[in-house]
Amino acid sequence: MKILLLSDTHSYIDEAVLKYVQQADEVWHVGDIGSIAVTDKIKELKPLRAVYGNIDGTEARAEFPLDNRFTVAGLDVWMTHIGGYPNKYNVRIKMQIKENPPKLFISGHSHILKVQYDHKLSLLHMNPGAVGKHGFHQVRTMLRFQIIKGEVSNLEVVELGKRA
């Protein structure tokens, strides 16, 4: 299964992003969607799993959860917008993640692409950075990977150039 992971669109989606959407089996959006038109456009092309972020209004909050925990292709996944990083998890989820860690924990919010293994909890953490044009990030980024027999493989960083 091919996954495209993106975050922090802040109401912006373009043909460069949609090209990668079309290559995926599923798209996962980790919040700060902005306009619901962004997720509607993705859903026209591929199945979407998403969470809402801190900038998202009532429309996104009505459609998507704050946390999305699911199992796909044998992989236990937890997505939330403001989740923190290994050893610095957000206080809201810190106890939950320690008591029942997923195999893959995904957050957004920081606009900083980061992939890090948490040895204490035996989980992989991903933050795809920001693919929108709003924020302090310099380069628009996403991640794509495959899930094969419950494992993440073929992880790639997608850079879409400068945000301006």
HUURJO-V362308 format. One record per backbone hydrogen bond with DSSP energy under -1.0 kcal/mol. NH is the residue of the N-H (numbers start at 1). CO is the residue of the C=O. If there is no record, write none. Layout:
BEGIN
NH/CO
NH/CO
END
This chain:
BEGIN
3/145
4/26
5/143
6/28
8/31
10/32
11/33
12/9
18/14
19/15
21/17
22/18
24/21
25/2
26/2
27/47
28/4
29/49
30/6
38/35
40/36
41/37
42/38
43/39
44/40
45/42
46/42
49/27
51/29
52/65
56/53
61/57
62/58
63/59
64/60
68/79
70/77
72/75
75/72
77/70
78/104
79/68
80/106
85/88
88/85
90/83
93/90
94/90
97/93
98/94
99/95
100/96
103/76
104/76
105/124
106/78
107/126
108/81
110/108
114/127
116/125
118/123
122/118
123/118
124/103
125/116
126/105
127/114
131/7
132/8
140/161
141/130
142/158
143/5
144/156
145/3
146/153
147/1
148/151
150/73
151/148
153/146
156/144
158/142
160/140
163/138
END
